[in-house]
Amino acid sequence: MANTIVLNKAIAAKTISGNPPTELYYPEAAGTQAFKQGEFVVLVAGAVTEIGDSPALILGMAAQDASGVTGTKIPVIIANEDVLFELNKVTNGVTAGAGGTGSATAITDVGTQFGLYRDTTNNITHAGNNSGFGNGSNERLLCVGLSDKDGLADVGGRLLCLVHGRYRQLFSTS
């Protein structure tokens, strides 16, 4: 029987190699940074900044909340070809910035591209269905498996995703 899964923050679930994910420290950007642990971030002029809805680049995932103090060292789990991020699956048609609506996981999700859906109300990032997803078709994630925490067809179940290589800030060539 399919369950409905509570939509929670994304995590760096594991690595393909079995090694710990790469975590590096960068200074927090000036201004009022509001990113939370589990949100994707980018380096702008060498400092950690929250991503937008359709980011050109993704450094990785914040491993702690922003401090609000410029220059504070923030640990970031680097998006590379090894780290698998776990995100809830949400459906198309949700309003940008709202909580999102859980979508049932399917075996066909594996190998499928997903967009980033940023719930700015709760500071949570989800994997959005790839077909015309709410914030513009922003496929930045590739599902490589279903989380073993949830069952197949669970609504809002979690996906294991890689950040596409062309969007990885430290590994992108264009």
PyMOL CGO cylinders between C-alpha atoms (Angstrom):
from pymol import cmd
from pymol.cgo import CYLINDER

trace = [
    CYLINDER, 0.00, 0.00, 0.00, 1.35, 3.43, -0.97, 0.3, 1, 1, 1, 1, 1, 1,
    CYLINDER, 1.35, 3.43, -0.97, 1.95, 5.96, 1.77, 0.3, 1, 1, 1, 1, 1, 1,
    CYLINDER, 1.95, 5.96, 1.77, 2.02, 9.74, 1.77, 0.3, 1, 1, 1, 1, 1, 1,
    CYLINDER, 2.02, 9.74, 1.77, 5.45, 10.97, 2.79, 0.3, 1, 1, 1, 1, 1, 1,
    CYLINDER, 5.45, 10.97, 2.79, 5.99, 14.26, 4.64, 0.3, 1, 1, 1, 1, 1, 1,
    CYLINDER, 5.99, 14.26, 4.64, 7.94, 16.73, 2.49, 0.3, 1, 1, 1, 1, 1, 1,
    CYLINDER, 7.94, 16.73, 2.49, 11.23, 17.37, 4.28, 0.3, 1, 1, 1, 1, 1, 1,
    CYLINDER, 11.23, 17.37, 4.28, 14.53, 19.07, 3.53, 0.3, 1, 1, 1, 1, 1, 1,
    CYLINDER, 14.53, 19.07, 3.53, 16.88, 17.52, 1.03, 0.3, 1, 1, 1, 1, 1, 1,
    CYLINDER, 16.88, 17.52, 1.03, 19.96, 15.70, 2.28, 0.3, 1, 1, 1, 1, 1, 1,
    CYLINDER, 19.96, 15.70, 2.28, 23.22, 14.37, 0.91, 0.3, 1, 1, 1, 1, 1, 1,
    CYLINDER, 23.22, 14.37, 0.91, 22.22, 10.73, 1.37, 0.3, 1, 1, 1, 1, 1, 1,
    CYLINDER, 22.22, 10.73, 1.37, 25.31, 8.82, 0.31, 0.3, 1, 1, 1, 1, 1, 1,
    CYLINDER, 25.31, 8.82, 0.31, 28.00, 8.48, -2.30, 0.3, 1, 1, 1, 1, 1, 1,
    CYLINDER, 28.00, 8.48, -2.30, 28.36, 6.01, -5.13, 0.3, 1, 1, 1, 1, 1, 1,
    CYLINDER, 28.36, 6.01, -5.13, 31.91, 5.17, -4.00, 0.3, 1, 1, 1, 1, 1, 1,
    CYLINDER, 31.91, 5.17, -4.00, 30.93, 4.60, -0.37, 0.3, 1, 1, 1, 1, 1, 1,
    CYLINDER, 30.93, 4.60, -0.37, 33.34, 7.34, 0.74, 0.3, 1, 1, 1, 1, 1, 1,
    CYLINDER, 33.34, 7.34, 0.74, 32.11, 10.35, 2.71, 0.3, 1, 1, 1, 1, 1, 1,
    CYLINDER, 32.11, 10.35, 2.71, 30.88, 13.24, 0.54, 0.3, 1, 1, 1, 1, 1, 1,
    CYLINDER, 30.88, 13.24, 0.54, 33.37, 16.05, -0.08, 0.3, 1, 1, 1, 1, 1, 1,
    CYLINDER, 33.37, 16.05, -0.08, 32.69, 18.93, 2.30, 0.3, 1, 1, 1, 1, 1, 1,
    CYLINDER, 32.69, 18.93, 2.30, 34.54, 22.22, 1.86, 0.3, 1, 1, 1, 1, 1, 1,
    CYLINDER, 34.54, 22.22, 1.86, 34.22, 25.54, 3.70, 0.3, 1, 1, 1, 1, 1, 1,
    CYLINDER, 34.22, 25.54, 3.70, 33.57, 28.87, 1.98, 0.3, 1, 1, 1, 1, 1, 1,
    CYLINDER, 33.57, 28.87, 1.98, 32.82, 32.35, 3.34, 0.3, 1, 1, 1, 1, 1, 1,
    CYLINDER, 32.82, 32.35, 3.34, 29.17, 33.41, 3.54, 0.3, 1, 1, 1, 1, 1, 1,
    CYLINDER, 29.17, 33.41, 3.54, 28.27, 36.18, 1.10, 0.3, 1, 1, 1, 1, 1, 1,
    CYLINDER, 28.27, 36.18, 1.10, 27.47, 39.70, 2.22, 0.3, 1, 1, 1, 1, 1, 1,
    CYLINDER, 27.47, 39.70, 2.22, 23.87, 40.73, 2.70, 0.3, 1, 1, 1, 1, 1, 1,
    CYLINDER, 23.87, 40.73, 2.70, 21.11, 38.83, 4.38, 0.3, 1, 1, 1, 1, 1, 1,
    CYLINDER, 21.11, 38.83, 4.38, 21.69, 35.22, 3.41, 0.3, 1, 1, 1, 1, 1, 1,
    CYLINDER, 21.69, 35.22, 3.41, 18.72, 33.07, 4.38, 0.3, 1, 1, 1, 1, 1, 1,
    CYLINDER, 18.72, 33.07, 4.38, 19.63, 29.63, 3.05, 0.3, 1, 1, 1, 1, 1, 1,
    CYLINDER, 19.63, 29.63, 3.05, 19.04, 26.67, 5.35, 0.3, 1, 1, 1, 1, 1, 1,
    CYLINDER, 19.04, 26.67, 5.35, 20.82, 23.38, 5.76, 0.3, 1, 1, 1, 1, 1, 1,
    CYLINDER, 20.82, 23.38, 5.76, 19.78, 21.12, 2.86, 0.3, 1, 1, 1, 1, 1, 1,
    CYLINDER, 19.78, 21.12, 2.86, 19.36, 23.93, 0.31, 0.3, 1, 1, 1, 1, 1, 1,
    CYLINDER, 19.36, 23.93, 0.31, 21.56, 24.20, -2.75, 0.3, 1, 1, 1, 1, 1, 1,
    CYLINDER, 21.56, 24.20, -2.75, 24.05, 27.06, -2.89, 0.3, 1, 1, 1, 1, 1, 1,
    CYLINDER, 24.05, 27.06, -2.89, 26.46, 28.65, -5.36, 0.3, 1, 1, 1, 1, 1, 1,
    CYLINDER, 26.46, 28.65, -5.36, 29.65, 30.68, -5.11, 0.3, 1, 1, 1, 1, 1, 1,
    CYLINDER, 29.65, 30.68, -5.11, 29.30, 34.30, -6.21, 0.3, 1, 1, 1, 1, 1, 1,
    CYLINDER, 29.30, 34.30, -6.21, 32.59, 36.21, -6.13, 0.3, 1, 1, 1, 1, 1, 1,
    CYLINDER, 32.59, 36.21, -6.13, 34.00, 33.42, -3.95, 0.3, 1, 1, 1, 1, 1, 1,
    CYLINDER, 34.00, 33.42, -3.95, 31.24, 33.53, -1.32, 0.3, 1, 1, 1, 1, 1, 1,
    CYLINDER, 31.24, 33.53, -1.32, 28.32, 31.16, -0.59, 0.3, 1, 1, 1, 1, 1, 1,
    CYLINDER, 28.32, 31.16, -0.59, 24.93, 32.40, -1.82, 0.3, 1, 1, 1, 1, 1, 1,
    CYLINDER, 24.93, 32.40, -1.82, 21.51, 30.74, -2.10, 0.3, 1, 1, 1, 1, 1, 1,
    CYLINDER, 21.51, 30.74, -2.10, 20.65, 29.59, -5.64, 0.3, 1, 1, 1, 1, 1, 1,
    CYLINDER, 20.65, 29.59, -5.64, 17.77, 30.99, -7.66, 0.3, 1, 1, 1, 1, 1, 1,
    CYLINDER, 17.77, 30.99, -7.66, 14.96, 28.98, -9.26, 0.3, 1, 1, 1, 1, 1, 1,
    CYLINDER, 14.96, 28.98, -9.26, 16.87, 28.07, -12.43, 0.3, 1, 1, 1, 1, 1, 1,
    CYLINDER, 16.87, 28.07, -12.43, 20.52, 28.28, -11.41, 0.3, 1, 1, 1, 1, 1, 1,
    CYLINDER, 20.52, 28.28, -11.41, 23.25, 28.34, -14.05, 0.3, 1, 1, 1, 1, 1, 1,
    CYLINDER, 23.25, 28.34, -14.05, 25.56, 26.62, -11.54, 0.3, 1, 1, 1, 1, 1, 1,
    CYLINDER, 25.56, 26.62, -11.54, 25.28, 24.68, -8.29, 0.3, 1, 1, 1, 1, 1, 1,
    CYLINDER, 25.28, 24.68, -8.29, 28.22, 24.45, -5.88, 0.3, 1, 1, 1, 1, 1, 1,
    CYLINDER, 28.22, 24.45, -5.88, 26.52, 21.95, -3.61, 0.3, 1, 1, 1, 1, 1, 1,
    CYLINDER, 26.52, 21.95, -3.61, 24.29, 21.70, -0.56, 0.3, 1, 1, 1, 1, 1, 1,
    CYLINDER, 24.29, 21.70, -0.56, 24.63, 23.85, 2.54, 0.3, 1, 1, 1, 1, 1, 1,
    CYLINDER, 24.63, 23.85, 2.54, 25.61, 21.66, 5.50, 0.3, 1, 1, 1, 1, 1, 1,
    CYLINDER, 25.61, 21.66, 5.50, 24.42, 24.30, 7.98, 0.3, 1, 1, 1, 1, 1, 1,
    CYLINDER, 24.42, 24.30, 7.98, 22.09, 27.30, 8.03, 0.3, 1, 1, 1, 1, 1, 1,
    CYLINDER, 22.09, 27.30, 8.03, 23.37, 30.71, 6.95, 0.3, 1, 1, 1, 1, 1, 1,
    CYLINDER, 23.37, 30.71, 6.95, 24.63, 32.69, 9.93, 0.3, 1, 1, 1, 1, 1, 1,
    CYLINDER, 24.63, 32.69, 9.93, 23.68, 36.11, 8.57, 0.3, 1, 1, 1, 1, 1, 1,
    CYLINDER, 23.68, 36.11, 8.57, 27.26, 37.26, 9.22, 0.3, 1, 1, 1, 1, 1, 1,
    CYLINDER, 27.26, 37.26, 9.22, 29.36, 38.11, 6.16, 0.3, 1, 1, 1, 1, 1, 1,
    CYLINDER, 29.36, 38.11, 6.16, 32.49, 35.97, 5.88, 0.3, 1, 1, 1, 1, 1, 1,
    CYLINDER, 32.49, 35.97, 5.88, 31.39, 33.18, 8.26, 0.3, 1, 1, 1, 1, 1, 1,
    CYLINDER, 31.39, 33.18, 8.26, 32.81, 29.87, 7.03, 0.3, 1, 1, 1, 1, 1, 1,
    CYLINDER, 32.81, 29.87, 7.03, 29.95, 27.68, 5.79, 0.3, 1, 1, 1, 1, 1, 1,
    CYLINDER, 29.95, 27.68, 5.79, 30.41, 23.94, 5.15, 0.3, 1, 1, 1, 1, 1, 1,
    CYLINDER, 30.41, 23.94, 5.15, 29.13, 22.88, 1.72, 0.3, 1, 1, 1, 1, 1, 1,
    CYLINDER, 29.13, 22.88, 1.72, 28.69, 19.32, 0.48, 0.3, 1, 1, 1, 1, 1, 1,
    CYLINDER, 28.69, 19.32, 0.48, 30.13, 19.62, -3.02, 0.3, 1, 1, 1, 1, 1, 1,
    CYLINDER, 30.13, 19.62, -3.02, 27.98, 18.47, -5.94, 0.3, 1, 1, 1, 1, 1, 1,
    CYLINDER, 27.98, 18.47, -5.94, 30.17, 16.07, -7.88, 0.3, 1, 1, 1, 1, 1, 1,
    CYLINDER, 30.17, 16.07, -7.88, 29.79, 12.80, -9.80, 0.3, 1, 1, 1, 1, 1, 1,
    CYLINDER, 29.79, 12.80, -9.80, 29.87, 10.80, -6.55, 0.3, 1, 1, 1, 1, 1, 1,
    CYLINDER, 29.87, 10.80, -6.55, 27.36, 12.39, -4.15, 0.3, 1, 1, 1, 1, 1, 1,
    CYLINDER, 27.36, 12.39, -4.15, 23.70, 11.39, -4.24, 0.3, 1, 1, 1, 1, 1, 1,
    CYLINDER, 23.70, 11.39, -4.24, 21.21, 13.93, -2.94, 0.3, 1, 1, 1, 1, 1, 1,
    CYLINDER, 21.21, 13.93, -2.94, 17.87, 12.72, -1.61, 0.3, 1, 1, 1, 1, 1, 1,
    CYLINDER, 17.87, 12.72, -1.61, 14.84, 14.90, -2.34, 0.3, 1, 1, 1, 1, 1, 1,
    CYLINDER, 14.84, 14.90, -2.34, 11.07, 14.44, -2.14, 0.3, 1, 1, 1, 1, 1, 1,
    CYLINDER, 11.07, 14.44, -2.14, 9.31, 14.14, -5.49, 0.3, 1, 1, 1, 1, 1, 1,
    CYLINDER, 9.31, 14.14, -5.49, 6.68, 16.83, -6.16, 0.3, 1, 1, 1, 1, 1, 1,
    CYLINDER, 6.68, 16.83, -6.16, 4.34, 17.37, -9.06, 0.3, 1, 1, 1, 1, 1, 1,
    CYLINDER, 4.34, 17.37, -9.06, 3.88, 20.05, -11.75, 0.3, 1, 1, 1, 1, 1, 1,
    CYLINDER, 3.88, 20.05, -11.75, 1.45, 22.88, -11.38, 0.3, 1, 1, 1, 1, 1, 1,
    CYLINDER, 1.45, 22.88, -11.38, 2.39, 24.07, -7.92, 0.3, 1, 1, 1, 1, 1, 1,
    CYLINDER, 2.39, 24.07, -7.92, 2.80, 27.78, -7.29, 0.3, 1, 1, 1, 1, 1, 1,
    CYLINDER, 2.80, 27.78, -7.29, 6.40, 28.95, -7.10, 0.3, 1, 1, 1, 1, 1, 1,
    CYLINDER, 6.40, 28.95, -7.10, 7.42, 29.34, -3.48, 0.3, 1, 1, 1, 1, 1, 1,
    CYLINDER, 7.42, 29.34, -3.48, 4.54, 27.26, -2.09, 0.3, 1, 1, 1, 1, 1, 1,
    CYLINDER, 4.54, 27.26, -2.09, 4.88, 23.92, -0.30, 0.3, 1, 1, 1, 1, 1, 1,
    CYLINDER, 4.88, 23.92, -0.30, 4.61, 21.70, -3.36, 0.3, 1, 1, 1, 1, 1, 1,
    CYLINDER, 4.61, 21.70, -3.36, 2.36, 18.69, -3.85, 0.3, 1, 1, 1, 1, 1, 1,
    CYLINDER, 2.36, 18.69, -3.85, 3.78, 15.22, -3.37, 0.3, 1, 1, 1, 1, 1, 1,
    CYLINDER, 3.78, 15.22, -3.37, 3.92, 12.97, -6.42, 0.3, 1, 1, 1, 1, 1, 1,
    CYLINDER, 3.92, 12.97, -6.42, 4.07, 9.17, -6.41, 0.3, 1, 1, 1, 1, 1, 1,
    CYLINDER, 4.07, 9.17, -6.41, 7.44, 7.59, -7.08, 0.3, 1, 1, 1, 1, 1, 1,
    CYLINDER, 7.44, 7.59, -7.08, 7.71, 5.16, -9.97, 0.3, 1, 1, 1, 1, 1, 1,
    CYLINDER, 7.71, 5.16, -9.97, 10.42, 2.85, -11.24, 0.3, 1, 1, 1, 1, 1, 1,
    CYLINDER, 10.42, 2.85, -11.24, 10.42, 4.97, -14.41, 0.3, 1, 1, 1, 1, 1, 1,
    CYLINDER, 10.42, 4.97, -14.41, 11.73, 7.92, -12.36, 0.3, 1, 1, 1, 1, 1, 1,
    CYLINDER, 11.73, 7.92, -12.36, 15.17, 6.28, -12.53, 0.3, 1, 1, 1, 1, 1, 1,
    CYLINDER, 15.17, 6.28, -12.53, 17.09, 7.78, -15.44, 0.3, 1, 1, 1, 1, 1, 1,
    CYLINDER, 17.09, 7.78, -15.44, 14.71, 10.75, -15.63, 0.3, 1, 1, 1, 1, 1, 1,
    CYLINDER, 14.71, 10.75, -15.63, 15.66, 14.41, -15.30, 0.3, 1, 1, 1, 1, 1, 1,
    CYLINDER, 15.66, 14.41, -15.30, 14.01, 16.53, -12.62, 0.3, 1, 1, 1, 1, 1, 1,
    CYLINDER, 14.01, 16.53, -12.62, 13.78, 20.23, -11.99, 0.3, 1, 1, 1, 1, 1, 1,
    CYLINDER, 13.78, 20.23, -11.99, 14.59, 21.98, -8.75, 0.3, 1, 1, 1, 1, 1, 1,
    CYLINDER, 14.59, 21.98, -8.75, 11.51, 23.08, -6.88, 0.3, 1, 1, 1, 1, 1, 1,
    CYLINDER, 11.51, 23.08, -6.88, 12.32, 25.57, -4.15, 0.3, 1, 1, 1, 1, 1, 1,
    CYLINDER, 12.32, 25.57, -4.15, 9.73, 25.86, -1.40, 0.3, 1, 1, 1, 1, 1, 1,
    CYLINDER, 9.73, 25.86, -1.40, 10.76, 29.33, -0.21, 0.3, 1, 1, 1, 1, 1, 1,
    CYLINDER, 10.76, 29.33, -0.21, 8.09, 29.32, 2.50, 0.3, 1, 1, 1, 1, 1, 1,
    CYLINDER, 8.09, 29.32, 2.50, 9.79, 26.44, 4.32, 0.3, 1, 1, 1, 1, 1, 1,
    CYLINDER, 9.79, 26.44, 4.32, 13.31, 26.69, 2.83, 0.3, 1, 1, 1, 1, 1, 1,
    CYLINDER, 13.31, 26.69, 2.83, 13.11, 23.18, 1.37, 0.3, 1, 1, 1, 1, 1, 1,
    CYLINDER, 13.11, 23.18, 1.37, 14.19, 21.97, -2.07, 0.3, 1, 1, 1, 1, 1, 1,
    CYLINDER, 14.19, 21.97, -2.07, 12.36, 19.14, -3.86, 0.3, 1, 1, 1, 1, 1, 1,
    CYLINDER, 12.36, 19.14, -3.86, 12.73, 17.25, -7.15, 0.3, 1, 1, 1, 1, 1, 1,
    CYLINDER, 12.73, 17.25, -7.15, 10.00, 18.46, -9.52, 0.3, 1, 1, 1, 1, 1, 1,
    CYLINDER, 10.00, 18.46, -9.52, 8.53, 16.43, -12.36, 0.3, 1, 1, 1, 1, 1, 1,
    CYLINDER, 8.53, 16.43, -12.36, 10.46, 17.16, -15.52, 0.3, 1, 1, 1, 1, 1, 1,
    CYLINDER, 10.46, 17.16, -15.52, 7.59, 18.06, -17.84, 0.3, 1, 1, 1, 1, 1, 1,
    CYLINDER, 7.59, 18.06, -17.84, 7.11, 21.83, -17.82, 0.3, 1, 1, 1, 1, 1, 1,
    CYLINDER, 7.11, 21.83, -17.82, 7.74, 22.07, -14.10, 0.3, 1, 1, 1, 1, 1, 1,
    CYLINDER, 7.74, 22.07, -14.10, 6.48, 25.16, -12.26, 0.3, 1, 1, 1, 1, 1, 1,
    CYLINDER, 6.48, 25.16, -12.26, 9.59, 27.36, -12.17, 0.3, 1, 1, 1, 1, 1, 1,
    CYLINDER, 9.59, 27.36, -12.17, 10.43, 26.86, -15.84, 0.3, 1, 1, 1, 1, 1, 1,
    CYLINDER, 10.43, 26.86, -15.84, 11.81, 23.60, -17.17, 0.3, 1, 1, 1, 1, 1, 1,
    CYLINDER, 11.81, 23.60, -17.17, 14.94, 23.73, -15.01, 0.3, 1, 1, 1, 1, 1, 1,
    CYLINDER, 14.94, 23.73, -15.01, 16.13, 20.14, -15.11, 0.3, 1, 1, 1, 1, 1, 1,
    CYLINDER, 16.13, 20.14, -15.11, 19.25, 20.22, -12.94, 0.3, 1, 1, 1, 1, 1, 1,
    CYLINDER, 19.25, 20.22, -12.94, 18.91, 16.76, -11.38, 0.3, 1, 1, 1, 1, 1, 1,
    CYLINDER, 18.91, 16.76, -11.38, 19.15, 13.21, -12.71, 0.3, 1, 1, 1, 1, 1, 1,
    CYLINDER, 19.15, 13.21, -12.71, 17.40, 10.48, -10.73, 0.3, 1, 1, 1, 1, 1, 1,
    CYLINDER, 17.40, 10.48, -10.73, 19.68, 7.45, -10.34, 0.3, 1, 1, 1, 1, 1, 1,
    CYLINDER, 19.68, 7.45, -10.34, 17.52, 5.53, -7.88, 0.3, 1, 1, 1, 1, 1, 1,
    CYLINDER, 17.52, 5.53, -7.88, 14.69, 5.54, -5.39, 0.3, 1, 1, 1, 1, 1, 1,
    CYLINDER, 14.69, 5.54, -5.39, 15.42, 6.00, -1.71, 0.3, 1, 1, 1, 1, 1, 1,
    CYLINDER, 15.42, 6.00, -1.71, 15.19, 2.84, 0.34, 0.3, 1, 1, 1, 1, 1, 1,
    CYLINDER, 15.19, 2.84, 0.34, 13.44, 4.88, 3.06, 0.3, 1, 1, 1, 1, 1, 1,
    CYLINDER, 13.44, 4.88, 3.06, 10.14, 4.87, 1.15, 0.3, 1, 1, 1, 1, 1, 1,
    CYLINDER, 10.14, 4.87, 1.15, 8.17, 2.37, -0.88, 0.3, 1, 1, 1, 1, 1, 1,
    CYLINDER, 8.17, 2.37, -0.88, 7.45, 2.38, -4.59, 0.3, 1, 1, 1, 1, 1, 1,
    CYLINDER, 7.45, 2.38, -4.59, 4.42, 4.58, -5.42, 0.3, 1, 1, 1, 1, 1, 1,
    CYLINDER, 4.42, 4.58, -5.42, 4.68, 6.51, -2.16, 0.3, 1, 1, 1, 1, 1, 1,
    CYLINDER, 4.68, 6.51, -2.16, 3.30, 10.03, -2.67, 0.3, 1, 1, 1, 1, 1, 1,
    CYLINDER, 3.30, 10.03, -2.67, 6.12, 12.48, -2.03, 0.3, 1, 1, 1, 1, 1, 1,
    CYLINDER, 6.12, 12.48, -2.03, 8.60, 9.61, -1.85, 0.3, 1, 1, 1, 1, 1, 1,
    CYLINDER, 8.60, 9.61, -1.85, 12.27, 10.44, -2.03, 0.3, 1, 1, 1, 1, 1, 1,
    CYLINDER, 12.27, 10.44, -2.03, 14.54, 10.16, -5.06, 0.3, 1, 1, 1, 1, 1, 1,
    CYLINDER, 14.54, 10.16, -5.06, 18.32, 9.77, -5.16, 0.3, 1, 1, 1, 1, 1, 1,
    CYLINDER, 18.32, 9.77, -5.16, 19.67, 12.35, -7.59, 0.3, 1, 1, 1, 1, 1, 1,
    CYLINDER, 19.67, 12.35, -7.59, 22.93, 13.61, -9.02, 0.3, 1, 1, 1, 1, 1, 1,
    CYLINDER, 22.93, 13.61, -9.02, 23.36, 17.24, -10.05, 0.3, 1, 1, 1, 1, 1, 1,
    CYLINDER, 23.36, 17.24, -10.05, 23.90, 17.28, -13.84, 0.3, 1, 1, 1, 1, 1, 1,
    CYLINDER, 23.90, 17.28, -13.84, 27.56, 17.72, -14.69, 0.3, 1, 1, 1, 1, 1, 1,
    CYLINDER, 27.56, 17.72, -14.69, 27.04, 20.86, -16.75, 0.3, 1, 1, 1, 1, 1, 1,
    CYLINDER, 27.04, 20.86, -16.75, 25.56, 22.60, -13.69, 0.3, 1, 1, 1, 1, 1, 1,
    CYLINDER, 25.56, 22.60, -13.69, 28.22, 21.55, -11.16, 0.3, 1, 1, 1, 1, 1, 1,
    CYLINDER, 28.22, 21.55, -11.16, 30.10, 24.76, -10.42, 0.3, 1, 1, 1, 1, 1, 1,
    CYLINDER, 30.10, 24.76, -10.42, 33.47, 23.20, -9.64, 0.3, 1, 1, 1, 1, 1, 1,
    CYLINDER, 33.47, 23.20, -9.64, 33.31, 20.70, -12.49, 0.3, 1, 1, 1, 1, 1, 1,
    CYLINDER, 33.31, 20.70, -12.49, 31.51, 22.52, -15.30, 0.3, 1, 1, 1, 1, 1, 1,
    CYLINDER, 31.51, 22.52, -15.30, 33.31, 23.29, -18.54, 0.3, 1, 1, 1, 1, 1, 1,
    CYLINDER, 33.31, 23.29, -18.54, 30.85, 25.79, -19.97, 0.3, 1, 1, 1, 1, 1, 1,
]
cmd.load_cgo(trace, "trace")
